[in-house]
Amino acid sequence: MKGYVYILQDQKGRLYVGSTEDIKRRLRQHRLGHTQTTRNMTLPKVALIQEYDTLEAARLVERRLKRLKRKDYVLKMIADGHINIEPS
């Protein structure tokens, strides 16, 4: 089953990185306030979505993204329109 990594960005510039196998359902959950971590974000928008062959691969990339110590790396990926981290 396919997996997706997505990045949300709110009006204050805060970022949220997540992964899922059902991107439409997950984004709806964020929009409706069902997700504790994004509930306090100010009008979060989808900044980037990237598809992976498996949910496991997407989860690996999500973890690696969350471990990055510098926000500017993630902002560069958003600007480039591509997450340049491999799941391996």
PDB file of N, CA, C and O in Angstrom:
ATOM      1  N   MET A   1       0.840  -1.175   0.000  1.00  0.00           N
ATOM      2  CA  MET A   1       0.000   0.000   0.000  1.00  0.00           C
ATOM      3  C   MET A   1       0.892   1.247   0.000  1.00  0.00           C
ATOM      4  O   MET A   1       1.918   1.287   0.679  1.00  0.00           O
ATOM      5  N   LYS A   2       0.500   2.229  -0.744  1.00  0.00           N
ATOM      6  CA  LYS A   2       1.253   3.486  -0.844  1.00  0.00           C
ATOM      7  C   LYS A   2       1.252   4.221   0.494  1.00  0.00           C
ATOM      8  O   LYS A   2       0.360   4.045   1.324  1.00  0.00           O
ATOM      9  N   GLY A   3       2.268   5.039   0.674  1.00  0.00           N
ATOM     10  CA  GLY A   3       2.359   5.887   1.851  1.00  0.00           C
ATOM     11  C   GLY A   3       2.670   7.306   1.415  1.00  0.00           C
ATOM     12  O   GLY A   3       3.202   7.526   0.327  1.00  0.00           O
ATOM     13  N   TYR A   4       2.344   8.250   2.250  1.00  0.00           N
ATOM     14  CA  TYR A   4       2.557   9.665   1.935  1.00  0.00           C
ATOM     15  C   TYR A   4       3.218  10.357   3.118  1.00  0.00           C
ATOM     16  O   TYR A   4       2.896  10.081   4.274  1.00  0.00           O
ATOM     17  N   VAL A   5       4.137  11.251   2.817  1.00  0.00           N
ATOM     18  CA  VAL A   5       4.681  12.177   3.807  1.00  0.00           C
ATOM     19  C   VAL A   5       4.148  13.545   3.421  1.00  0.00           C
ATOM     20  O   VAL A   5       4.163  13.919   2.248  1.00  0.00           O
ATOM     21  N   TYR A   6       3.679  14.286   4.407  1.00  0.00           N
ATOM     22  CA  TYR A   6       3.142  15.614   4.123  1.00  0.00           C
ATOM     23  C   TYR A   6       3.689  16.607   5.138  1.00  0.00           C
ATOM     24  O   TYR A   6       4.036  16.256   6.266  1.00  0.00           O
ATOM     25  N   ILE A   7       3.751  17.849   4.699  1.00  0.00           N
ATOM     26  CA  ILE A   7       4.199  18.934   5.567  1.00  0.00           C
ATOM     27  C   ILE A   7       3.123  20.008   5.551  1.00  0.00           C
ATOM     28  O   ILE A   7       2.716  20.480   4.489  1.00  0.00           O
ATOM     29  N   LEU A   8       2.668  20.389   6.734  1.00  0.00           N
ATOM     30  CA  LEU A   8       1.721  21.491   6.882  1.00  0.00           C
ATOM     31  C   LEU A   8       2.489  22.704   7.388  1.00  0.00           C
ATOM     32  O   LEU A   8       3.446  22.573   8.151  1.00  0.00           O
ATOM     33  N   GLN A   9       2.063  23.882   6.956  1.00  0.00           N
ATOM     34  CA  GLN A   9       2.675  25.124   7.430  1.00  0.00           C
ATOM     35  C   GLN A   9       1.558  26.110   7.729  1.00  0.00           C
ATOM     36  O   GLN A   9       0.650  26.299   6.919  1.00  0.00           O
ATOM     37  N   ASP A  10       1.630  26.736   8.897  1.00  0.00           N
ATOM     38  CA  ASP A  10       0.581  27.695   9.240  1.00  0.00           C
ATOM     39  C   ASP A  10       1.031  29.123   8.951  1.00  0.00           C
ATOM     40  O   ASP A  10       2.147  29.351   8.484  1.00  0.00           O
ATOM     41  N   GLN A  11       0.152  30.075   9.232  1.00  0.00           N
ATOM     42  CA  GLN A  11       0.421  31.482   8.918  1.00  0.00           C
ATOM     43  C   GLN A  11       1.592  32.052   9.713  1.00  0.00           C
ATOM     44  O   GLN A  11       2.207  33.034   9.297  1.00  0.00           O
ATOM     45  N   LYS A  12       1.897  31.445  10.844  1.00  0.00           N
ATOM     46  CA  LYS A  12       3.024  31.909  11.657  1.00  0.00           C
ATOM     47  C   LYS A  12       4.332  31.228  11.257  1.00  0.00           C
ATOM     48  O   LYS A  12       5.379  31.501  11.844  1.00  0.00           O
ATOM     49  N   GLY A  13       4.276  30.345  10.265  1.00  0.00           N
ATOM     50  CA  GLY A  13       5.477  29.663   9.799  1.00  0.00           C
ATOM     51  C   GLY A  13       5.772  28.356  10.507  1.00  0.00           C
ATOM     52  O   GLY A  13       6.773  27.705  10.208  1.00  0.00           O
ATOM     53  N   ARG A  14       4.915  27.958  11.446  1.00  0.00           N
ATOM     54  CA  ARG A  14       5.128  26.686  12.145  1.00  0.00           C
ATOM     55  C   ARG A  14       4.882  25.528  11.187  1.00  0.00           C
ATOM     56  O   ARG A  14       4.020  25.601  10.312  1.00  0.00           O
ATOM     57  N   LEU A  15       5.654  24.458  11.365  1.00  0.00           N
ATOM     58  CA  LEU A  15       5.584  23.302  10.483  1.00  0.00           C
ATOM     59  C   LEU A  15       5.118  22.067  11.240  1.00  0.00           C
ATOM     60  O   LEU A  15       5.373  21.917  12.435  1.00  0.00           O
ATOM     61  N   TYR A  16       4.431  21.189  10.521  1.00  0.00           N
ATOM     62  CA  TYR A  16       4.056  19.880  11.043  1.00  0.00           C
ATOM     63  C   TYR A  16       4.375  18.864   9.965  1.00  0.00           C
ATOM     64  O   TYR A  16       3.990  19.044   8.810  1.00  0.00           O
ATOM     65  N   VAL A  17       5.076  17.798  10.328  1.00  0.00           N
ATOM     66  CA  VAL A  17       5.413  16.722   9.400  1.00  0.00           C
ATOM     67  C   VAL A  17       4.654  15.483   9.831  1.00  0.00           C
ATOM     68  O   VAL A  17       4.657  15.123  11.008  1.00  0.00           O
ATOM     69  N   GLY A  18       3.999  14.823   8.870  1.00  0.00           N
ATOM     70  CA  GLY A  18       3.261  13.608   9.177  1.00  0.00           C
ATOM     71  C   GLY A  18       3.334  12.620   8.037  1.00  0.00           C
ATOM     72  O   GLY A  18       3.825  12.934   6.953  1.00  0.00           O
ATOM     73  N   SER A  19       2.834  11.409   8.297  1.00  0.00           N
ATOM     74  CA  SER A  19       2.758  10.390   7.252  1.00  0.00           C
ATOM     75  C   SER A  19       1.454   9.624   7.414  1.00  0.00           C
ATOM     76  O   SER A  19       0.894   9.551   8.508  1.00  0.00           O
ATOM     77  N   THR A  20       0.981   9.059   6.320  1.00  0.00           N
ATOM     78  CA  THR A  20      -0.296   8.358   6.324  1.00  0.00           C
ATOM     79  C   THR A  20      -0.413   7.494   5.083  1.00  0.00           C
ATOM     80  O   THR A  20       0.364   7.636   4.139  1.00  0.00           O
ATOM     81  N   GLU A  21      -1.393   6.595   5.091  1.00  0.00           N
ATOM     82  CA  GLU A  21      -1.696   5.834   3.887  1.00  0.00           C
ATOM     83  C   GLU A  21      -2.938   6.387   3.185  1.00  0.00           C
ATOM     84  O   GLU A  21      -3.209   6.042   2.034  1.00  0.00           O
ATOM     85  N   ASP A  22      -3.686   7.240   3.873  1.00  0.00           N
ATOM     86  CA  ASP A  22      -4.892   7.843   3.293  1.00  0.00           C
ATOM     87  C   ASP A  22      -4.792   9.363   3.471  1.00  0.00           C
ATOM     88  O   ASP A  22      -5.241   9.909   4.479  1.00  0.00           O
ATOM     89  N   ILE A  23      -4.210  10.022   2.498  1.00  0.00           N
ATOM     90  CA  ILE A  23      -3.900  11.451   2.618  1.00  0.00           C
ATOM     91  C   ILE A  23      -5.161  12.312   2.744  1.00  0.00           C
ATOM     92  O   ILE A  23      -5.178  13.266   3.520  1.00  0.00           O
ATOM     93  N   LYS A  24      -6.212  11.987   1.991  1.00  0.00           N
ATOM     94  CA  LYS A  24      -7.441  12.788   2.065  1.00  0.00           C
ATOM     95  C   LYS A  24      -8.059  12.720   3.458  1.00  0.00           C
ATOM     96  O   LYS A  24      -8.461  13.741   4.016  1.00  0.00           O
ATOM     97  N   ARG A  25      -8.133  11.510   4.018  1.00  0.00           N
ATOM     98  CA  ARG A  25      -8.706  11.341   5.353  1.00  0.00           C
ATOM     99  C   ARG A  25      -7.873  12.089   6.398  1.00  0.00           C
ATOM    100  O   ARG A  25      -8.421  12.771   7.265  1.00  0.00           O
ATOM    101  N   ARG A  26      -6.565  11.959   6.311  1.00  0.00           N
ATOM    102  CA  ARG A  26      -5.686  12.577   7.307  1.00  0.00           C
ATOM    103  C   ARG A  26      -5.754  14.102   7.261  1.00  0.00           C
ATOM    104  O   ARG A  26      -5.795  14.754   8.304  1.00  0.00           O
ATOM    105  N   LEU A  27      -5.767  14.666   6.067  1.00  0.00           N
ATOM    106  CA  LEU A  27      -5.863  16.126   5.952  1.00  0.00           C
ATOM    107  C   LEU A  27      -7.214  16.622   6.460  1.00  0.00           C
ATOM    108  O   LEU A  27      -7.294  17.695   7.058  1.00  0.00           O
ATOM    109  N   ARG A  28      -8.269  15.856   6.229  1.00  0.00           N
ATOM    110  CA  ARG A  28      -9.589  16.209   6.752  1.00  0.00           C
ATOM    111  C   ARG A  28      -9.553  16.219   8.288  1.00  0.00           C
ATOM    112  O   ARG A  28     -10.127  17.109   8.915  1.00  0.00           O
ATOM    113  N   GLN A  29      -8.880  15.231   8.891  1.00  0.00           N
ATOM    114  CA  GLN A  29      -8.760  15.193  10.350  1.00  0.00           C
ATOM    115  C   GLN A  29      -8.053  16.445  10.874  1.00  0.00           C
ATOM    116  O   GLN A  29      -8.463  17.024  11.880  1.00  0.00           O
ATOM    117  N   HIS A  30      -6.997  16.852  10.188  1.00  0.00           N
ATOM    118  CA  HIS A  30      -6.296  18.075  10.601  1.00  0.00           C
ATOM    119  C   HIS A  30      -7.216  19.286  10.474  1.00  0.00           C
ATOM    120  O   HIS A  30      -7.289  20.114  11.381  1.00  0.00           O
ATOM    121  N   ARG A  31      -7.911  19.383   9.354  1.00  0.00           N
ATOM    122  CA  ARG A  31      -8.776  20.532   9.085  1.00  0.00           C
ATOM    123  C   ARG A  31      -9.907  20.639  10.112  1.00  0.00           C
ATOM    124  O   ARG A  31     -10.304  21.742  10.487  1.00  0.00           O
ATOM    125  N   LEU A  32     -10.426  19.491  10.568  1.00  0.00           N
ATOM    126  CA  LEU A  32     -11.544  19.489  11.512  1.00  0.00           C
ATOM    127  C   LEU A  32     -11.100  19.574  12.974  1.00  0.00           C
ATOM    128  O   LEU A  32     -11.937  19.566  13.877  1.00  0.00           O
ATOM    129  N   GLY A  33      -9.791  19.654  13.210  1.00  0.00           N
ATOM    130  CA  GLY A  33      -9.287  19.799  14.567  1.00  0.00           C
ATOM    131  C   GLY A  33      -9.229  18.512  15.364  1.00  0.00           C
ATOM    132  O   GLY A  33      -9.177  18.549  16.594  1.00  0.00           O
ATOM    133  N   HIS A  34      -9.237  17.362  14.677  1.00  0.00           N
ATOM    134  CA  HIS A  34      -9.184  16.072  15.365  1.00  0.00           C
ATOM    135  C   HIS A  34      -7.768  15.663  15.750  1.00  0.00           C
ATOM    136  O   HIS A  34      -7.579  14.627  16.389  1.00  0.00           O
ATOM    137  N   THR A  35      -6.784  16.449  15.377  1.00  0.00           N
ATOM    138  CA  THR A  35      -5.389  16.121  15.648  1.00  0.00           C
ATOM    139  C   THR A  35      -4.838  17.120  16.656  1.00  0.00           C
ATOM    140  O   THR A  35      -4.735  18.314  16.373  1.00  0.00           O
ATOM    141  N   GLN A  36      -4.489  16.619  17.827  1.00  0.00           N
ATOM    142  CA  GLN A  36      -4.037  17.475  18.932  1.00  0.00           C
ATOM    143  C   GLN A  36      -2.867  18.370  18.534  1.00  0.00           C
ATOM    144  O   GLN A  36      -2.850  19.553  18.875  1.00  0.00           O
ATOM    145  N   THR A  37      -1.898  17.823  17.822  1.00  0.00           N
ATOM    146  CA  THR A  37      -0.674  18.578  17.532  1.00  0.00           C
ATOM    147  C   THR A  37      -0.876  19.720  16.553  1.00  0.00           C
ATOM    148  O   THR A  37      -0.083  20.662  16.547  1.00  0.00           O
ATOM    149  N   THR A  38      -1.907  19.668  15.730  1.00  0.00           N
ATOM    150  CA  THR A  38      -2.131  20.758  14.773  1.00  0.00           C
ATOM    151  C   THR A  38      -3.343  21.607  15.124  1.00  0.00           C
ATOM    152  O   THR A  38      -3.648  22.568  14.418  1.00  0.00           O
ATOM    153  N   ARG A  39      -4.028  21.270  16.187  1.00  0.00           N
ATOM    154  CA  ARG A  39      -5.239  22.002  16.568  1.00  0.00           C
ATOM    155  C   ARG A  39      -4.961  23.480  16.811  1.00  0.00           C
ATOM    156  O   ARG A  39      -5.806  24.324  16.510  1.00  0.00           O
ATOM    157  N   ASN A  40      -3.792  23.804  17.350  1.00  0.00           N
ATOM    158  CA  ASN A  40      -3.471  25.193  17.680  1.00  0.00           C
ATOM    159  C   ASN A  40      -2.749  25.934  16.562  1.00  0.00           C
ATOM    160  O   ASN A  40      -2.373  27.094  16.731  1.00  0.00           O
ATOM    161  N   MET A  41      -2.552  25.285  15.434  1.00  0.00           N
ATOM    162  CA  MET A  41      -1.922  25.972  14.304  1.00  0.00           C
ATOM    163  C   MET A  41      -2.926  26.947  13.694  1.00  0.00           C
ATOM    164  O   MET A  41      -4.126  26.674  13.671  1.00  0.00           O
ATOM    165  N   THR A  42      -2.440  28.072  13.205  1.00  0.00           N
ATOM    166  CA  THR A  42      -3.285  29.096  12.611  1.00  0.00           C
ATOM    167  C   THR A  42      -3.434  28.833  11.117  1.00  0.00           C
ATOM    168  O   THR A  42      -2.506  29.069  10.344  1.00  0.00           O
ATOM    169  N   LEU A  43      -4.598  28.348  10.715  1.00  0.00           N
ATOM    170  CA  LEU A  43      -4.917  28.056   9.316  1.00  0.00           C
ATOM    171  C   LEU A  43      -3.794  27.302   8.595  1.00  0.00           C
ATOM    172  O   LEU A  43      -3.192  27.834   7.662  1.00  0.00           O
ATOM    173  N   PRO A  44      -3.513  26.067   9.023  1.00  0.00           N
ATOM    174  CA  PRO A  44      -2.435  25.321   8.355  1.00  0.00           C
ATOM    175  C   PRO A  44      -2.788  24.989   6.908  1.00  0.00           C
ATOM    176  O   PRO A  44      -3.925  24.638   6.593  1.00  0.00           O
ATOM    177  N   LYS A  45      -1.805  25.106   6.050  1.00  0.00           N
ATOM    178  CA  LYS A  45      -1.947  24.783   4.627  1.00  0.00           C
ATOM    179  C   LYS A  45      -0.997  23.643   4.302  1.00  0.00           C
ATOM    180  O   LYS A  45       0.036  23.477   4.951  1.00  0.00           O
ATOM    181  N   VAL A  46      -1.353  22.864   3.297  1.00  0.00           N
ATOM    182  CA  VAL A  46      -0.463  21.804   2.834  1.00  0.00           C
ATOM    183  C   VAL A  46       0.682  22.457   2.073  1.00  0.00           C
ATOM    184  O   VAL A  46       0.467  23.102   1.047  1.00  0.00           O
ATOM    185  N   ALA A  47       1.891  22.288   2.578  1.00  0.00           N
ATOM    186  CA  ALA A  47       3.070  22.861   1.934  1.00  0.00           C
ATOM    187  C   ALA A  47       3.691  21.871   0.957  1.00  0.00           C
ATOM    188  O   ALA A  47       4.274  22.271  -0.051  1.00  0.00           O
ATOM    189  N   LEU A  48       3.564  20.565   1.257  1.00  0.00           N
ATOM    190  CA  LEU A  48       4.198  19.552   0.416  1.00  0.00           C
ATOM    191  C   LEU A  48       3.614  18.184   0.727  1.00  0.00           C
ATOM    192  O   LEU A  48       3.372  17.850   1.887  1.00  0.00           O
ATOM    193  N   ILE A  49       3.390  17.393  -0.321  1.00  0.00           N
ATOM    194  CA  ILE A  49       2.995  15.989  -0.188  1.00  0.00           C
ATOM    195  C   ILE A  49       3.893  15.190  -1.113  1.00  0.00           C
ATOM    196  O   ILE A  49       4.105  15.562  -2.267  1.00  0.00           O
ATOM    197  N   GLN A  50       4.418  14.085  -0.595  1.00  0.00           N
ATOM    198  CA  GLN A  50       5.240  13.216  -1.434  1.00  0.00           C
ATOM    199  C   GLN A  50       4.804  11.768  -1.217  1.00  0.00           C
ATOM    200  O   GLN A  50       4.605  11.331  -0.084  1.00  0.00           O
ATOM    201  N   GLU A  51       4.658  11.035  -2.315  1.00  0.00           N
ATOM    202  CA  GLU A  51       4.205   9.647  -2.272  1.00  0.00           C
ATOM    203  C   GLU A  51       5.396   8.695  -2.231  1.00  0.00           C
ATOM    204  O   GLU A  51       6.436   8.947  -2.840  1.00  0.00           O
ATOM    205  N   TYR A  52       5.221   7.592  -1.497  1.00  0.00           N
ATOM    206  CA  TYR A  52       6.227   6.533  -1.397  1.00  0.00           C
ATOM    207  C   TYR A  52       5.574   5.195  -1.719  1.00  0.00           C
ATOM    208  O   TYR A  52       4.353   5.055  -1.649  1.00  0.00           O
ATOM    209  N   ASP A  53       6.393   4.223  -2.069  1.00  0.00           N
ATOM    210  CA  ASP A  53       5.878   2.910  -2.461  1.00  0.00           C
ATOM    211  C   ASP A  53       5.147   2.200  -1.331  1.00  0.00           C
ATOM    212  O   ASP A  53       4.188   1.467  -1.570  1.00  0.00           O
ATOM    213  N   THR A  54       5.601   2.417  -0.099  1.00  0.00           N
ATOM    214  CA  THR A  54       4.982   1.759   1.053  1.00  0.00           C
ATOM    215  C   THR A  54       4.806   2.754   2.196  1.00  0.00           C
ATOM    216  O   THR A  54       5.474   3.786   2.255  1.00  0.00           O
ATOM    217  N   LEU A  55       3.896   2.419   3.097  1.00  0.00           N
ATOM    218  CA  LEU A  55       3.709   3.236   4.295  1.00  0.00           C
ATOM    219  C   LEU A  55       4.964   3.183   5.163  1.00  0.00           C
ATOM    220  O   LEU A  55       5.330   4.180   5.784  1.00  0.00           O
ATOM    221  N   GLU A  56       5.617   2.038   5.210  1.00  0.00           N
ATOM    222  CA  GLU A  56       6.851   1.903   5.992  1.00  0.00           C
ATOM    223  C   GLU A  56       7.921   2.883   5.505  1.00  0.00           C
ATOM    224  O   GLU A  56       8.592   3.521   6.316  1.00  0.00           O
ATOM    225  N   ALA A  57       8.082   3.004   4.195  1.00  0.00           N
ATOM    226  CA  ALA A  57       9.058   3.951   3.637  1.00  0.00           C
ATOM    227  C   ALA A  57       8.684   5.380   4.012  1.00  0.00           C
ATOM    228  O   ALA A  57       9.551   6.178   4.369  1.00  0.00           O
ATOM    229  N   ALA A  58       7.399   5.703   3.932  1.00  0.00           N
ATOM    230  CA  ALA A  58       6.940   7.047   4.293  1.00  0.00           C
ATOM    231  C   ALA A  58       7.223   7.337   5.767  1.00  0.00           C
ATOM    232  O   ALA A  58       7.648   8.441   6.108  1.00  0.00           O
ATOM    233  N   ARG A  59       6.992   6.369   6.633  1.00  0.00           N
ATOM    234  CA  ARG A  59       7.241   6.553   8.066  1.00  0.00           C
ATOM    235  C   ARG A  59       8.732   6.774   8.350  1.00  0.00           C
ATOM    236  O   ARG A  59       9.087   7.582   9.208  1.00  0.00           O
ATOM    237  N   LEU A  60       9.595   6.062   7.634  1.00  0.00           N
ATOM    238  CA  LEU A  60      11.040   6.256   7.800  1.00  0.00           C
ATOM    239  C   LEU A  60      11.449   7.677   7.417  1.00  0.00           C
ATOM    240  O   LEU A  60      12.230   8.316   8.122  1.00  0.00           O
ATOM    241  N   VAL A  61      10.920   8.162   6.301  1.00  0.00           N
ATOM    242  CA  VAL A  61      11.235   9.527   5.861  1.00  0.00           C
ATOM    243  C   VAL A  61      10.678  10.539   6.862  1.00  0.00           C
ATOM    244  O   VAL A  61      11.343  11.523   7.186  1.00  0.00           O
ATOM    245  N   GLU A  62       9.467  10.303   7.349  1.00  0.00           N
ATOM    246  CA  GLU A  62       8.879  11.202   8.355  1.00  0.00           C
ATOM    247  C   GLU A  62       9.790  11.308   9.577  1.00  0.00           C
ATOM    248  O   GLU A  62      10.064  12.411  10.050  1.00  0.00           O
ATOM    249  N   ARG A  63      10.257  10.177  10.088  1.00  0.00           N
ATOM    250  CA  ARG A  63      11.138  10.194  11.263  1.00  0.00           C
ATOM    251  C   ARG A  63      12.431  10.953  10.981  1.00  0.00           C
ATOM    252  O   ARG A  63      12.906  11.711  11.827  1.00  0.00           O
ATOM    253  N   ARG A  64      12.997  10.751   9.800  1.00  0.00           N
ATOM    254  CA  ARG A  64      14.241  11.446   9.456  1.00  0.00           C
ATOM    255  C   ARG A  64      14.012  12.954   9.330  1.00  0.00           C
ATOM    256  O   ARG A  64      14.856  13.752   9.736  1.00  0.00           O
ATOM    257  N   LEU A  65      12.868  13.334   8.769  1.00  0.00           N
ATOM    258  CA  LEU A  65      12.541  14.762   8.674  1.00  0.00           C
ATOM    259  C   LEU A  65      12.401  15.381  10.063  1.00  0.00           C
ATOM    260  O   LEU A  65      12.886  16.486  10.310  1.00  0.00           O
ATOM    261  N   LYS A  66      11.742  14.671  10.958  1.00  0.00           N
ATOM    262  CA  LYS A  66      11.519  15.200  12.307  1.00  0.00           C
ATOM    263  C   LYS A  66      12.810  15.303  13.104  1.00  0.00           C
ATOM    264  O   LYS A  66      12.886  16.081  14.054  1.00  0.00           O
ATOM    265  N   ARG A  67      13.820  14.537  12.736  1.00  0.00           N
ATOM    266  CA  ARG A  67      15.113  14.586  13.431  1.00  0.00           C
ATOM    267  C   ARG A  67      16.010  15.716  12.936  1.00  0.00           C
ATOM    268  O   ARG A  67      17.018  16.024  13.572  1.00  0.00           O
ATOM    269  N   LEU A  68      15.664  16.331  11.823  1.00  0.00           N
ATOM    270  CA  LEU A  68      16.484  17.432  11.318  1.00  0.00           C
ATOM    271  C   LEU A  68      16.514  18.543  12.358  1.00  0.00           C
ATOM    272  O   LEU A  68      15.484  18.882  12.940  1.00  0.00           O
ATOM    273  N   LYS A  69      17.655  19.089  12.582  1.00  0.00           N
ATOM    274  CA  LYS A  69      17.808  20.105  13.624  1.00  0.00           C
ATOM    275  C   LYS A  69      17.565  21.519  13.115  1.00  0.00           C
ATOM    276  O   LYS A  69      17.443  22.460  13.900  1.00  0.00           O
ATOM    277  N   ARG A  70      17.496  21.661  11.793  1.00  0.00           N
ATOM    278  CA  ARG A  70      17.359  23.008  11.234  1.00  0.00           C
ATOM    279  C   ARG A  70      16.105  23.106  10.372  1.00  0.00           C
ATOM    280  O   ARG A  70      15.915  22.343   9.425  1.00  0.00           O
ATOM    281  N   LYS A  71      15.265  24.060  10.725  1.00  0.00           N
ATOM    282  CA  LYS A  71      14.022  24.287  10.001  1.00  0.00           C
ATOM    283  C   LYS A  71      14.286  24.705   8.556  1.00  0.00           C
ATOM    284  O   LYS A  71      13.477  24.421   7.673  1.00  0.00           O
ATOM    285  N   ASP A  72      15.415  25.380   8.306  1.00  0.00           N
ATOM    286  CA  ASP A  72      15.687  25.862   6.951  1.00  0.00           C
ATOM    287  C   ASP A  72      15.859  24.716   5.957  1.00  0.00           C
ATOM    288  O   ASP A  72      15.594  24.898   4.768  1.00  0.00           O
ATOM    289  N   TYR A  73      16.297  23.534   6.414  1.00  0.00           N
ATOM    290  CA  TYR A  73      16.383  22.378   5.518  1.00  0.00           C
ATOM    291  C   TYR A  73      14.992  21.995   5.012  1.00  0.00           C
ATOM    292  O   TYR A  73      14.799  21.724   3.827  1.00  0.00           O
ATOM    293  N   VAL A  74      14.035  21.978   5.930  1.00  0.00           N
ATOM    294  CA  VAL A  74      12.665  21.623   5.558  1.00  0.00           C
ATOM    295  C   VAL A  74      12.071  22.706   4.658  1.00  0.00           C
ATOM    296  O   VAL A  74      11.386  22.389   3.686  1.00  0.00           O
ATOM    297  N   LEU A  75      12.323  23.967   4.966  1.00  0.00           N
ATOM    298  CA  LEU A  75      11.815  25.058   4.128  1.00  0.00           C
ATOM    299  C   LEU A  75      12.395  24.990   2.715  1.00  0.00           C
ATOM    300  O   LEU A  75      11.706  25.310   1.746  1.00  0.00           O
ATOM    301  N   LYS A  76      13.654  24.576   2.594  1.00  0.00           N
ATOM    302  CA  LYS A  76      14.262  24.419   1.265  1.00  0.00           C
ATOM    303  C   LYS A  76      13.563  23.305   0.494  1.00  0.00           C
ATOM    304  O   LYS A  76      13.317  23.446  -0.704  1.00  0.00           O
ATOM    305  N   MET A  77      13.240  22.198   1.165  1.00  0.00           N
ATOM    306  CA  MET A  77      12.521  21.103   0.506  1.00  0.00           C
ATOM    307  C   MET A  77      11.149  21.573   0.038  1.00  0.00           C
ATOM    308  O   MET A  77      10.704  21.211  -1.051  1.00  0.00           O
ATOM    309  N   ILE A  78      10.483  22.375   0.854  1.00  0.00           N
ATOM    310  CA  ILE A  78       9.182  22.919   0.460  1.00  0.00           C
ATOM    311  C   ILE A  78       9.349  23.793  -0.775  1.00  0.00           C
ATOM    312  O   ILE A  78       8.575  23.676  -1.725  1.00  0.00           O
ATOM    313  N   ALA A  79      10.343  24.661  -0.771  1.00  0.00           N
ATOM    314  CA  ALA A  79      10.593  25.548  -1.916  1.00  0.00           C
ATOM    315  C   ALA A  79      10.930  24.752  -3.172  1.00  0.00           C
ATOM    316  O   ALA A  79      10.521  25.117  -4.274  1.00  0.00           O
ATOM    317  N   ASP A  80      11.683  23.653  -3.002  1.00  0.00           N
ATOM    318  CA  ASP A  80      12.057  22.806  -4.142  1.00  0.00           C
ATOM    319  C   ASP A  80      10.912  21.912  -4.598  1.00  0.00           C
ATOM    320  O   ASP A  80      10.936  21.395  -5.715  1.00  0.00           O
ATOM    321  N   GLY A  81       9.900  21.724  -3.735  1.00  0.00           N
ATOM    322  CA  GLY A  81       8.768  20.873  -4.069  1.00  0.00           C
ATOM    323  C   GLY A  81       9.084  19.393  -4.013  1.00  0.00           C
ATOM    324  O   GLY A  81       8.406  18.580  -4.643  1.00  0.00           O
ATOM    325  N   HIS A  82      10.127  19.038  -3.248  1.00  0.00           N
ATOM    326  CA  HIS A  82      10.543  17.638  -3.193  1.00  0.00           C
ATOM    327  C   HIS A  82      11.272  17.369  -1.878  1.00  0.00           C
ATOM    328  O   HIS A  82      12.122  18.154  -1.457  1.00  0.00           O
ATOM    329  N   ILE A  83      10.932  16.255  -1.237  1.00  0.00           N
ATOM    330  CA  ILE A  83      11.644  15.827  -0.038  1.00  0.00           C
ATOM    331  C   ILE A  83      12.841  15.011  -0.501  1.00  0.00           C
ATOM    332  O   ILE A  83      12.676  13.934  -1.075  1.00  0.00           O
ATOM    333  N   ASN A  84      14.029  15.512  -0.258  1.00  0.00           N
ATOM    334  CA  ASN A  84      15.229  14.842  -0.760  1.00  0.00           C
ATOM    335  C   ASN A  84      15.878  13.962   0.302  1.00  0.00           C
ATOM    336  O   ASN A  84      17.093  13.991   0.492  1.00  0.00           O
ATOM    337  N   ILE A  85      15.057  13.187   0.983  1.00  0.00           N
ATOM    338  CA  ILE A  85      15.518  12.209   1.967  1.00  0.00           C
ATOM    339  C   ILE A  85      15.022  10.846   1.508  1.00  0.00           C
ATOM    340  O   ILE A  85      13.843  10.674   1.199  1.00  0.00           O
ATOM    341  N   GLU A  86      15.924   9.891   1.467  1.00  0.00           N
ATOM    342  CA  GLU A  86      15.568   8.531   1.060  1.00  0.00           C
ATOM    343  C   GLU A  86      15.168   7.715   2.291  1.00  0.00           C
ATOM    344  O   GLU A  86      15.688   7.942   3.383  1.00  0.00           O
ATOM    345  N   PRO A  87      14.244   6.766   2.115  1.00  0.00           N
ATOM    346  CA  PRO A  87      13.805   5.957   3.252  1.00  0.00           C
ATOM    347  C   PRO A  87      14.849   4.954   3.743  1.00  0.00           C
ATOM    348  O   PRO A  87      14.718   4.437   4.852  1.00  0.00           O
ATOM    349  N   SER A  88      15.865   4.672   2.961  1.00  0.00           N
ATOM    350  CA  SER A  88      16.846   3.648   3.358  1.00  0.00           C
ATOM    351  C   SER A  88      17.825   4.150   4.382  1.00  0.00           C
ATOM    352  O   SER A  88      18.706   3.405   4.811  1.00  0.00           O
TER     353      SER A  88
END
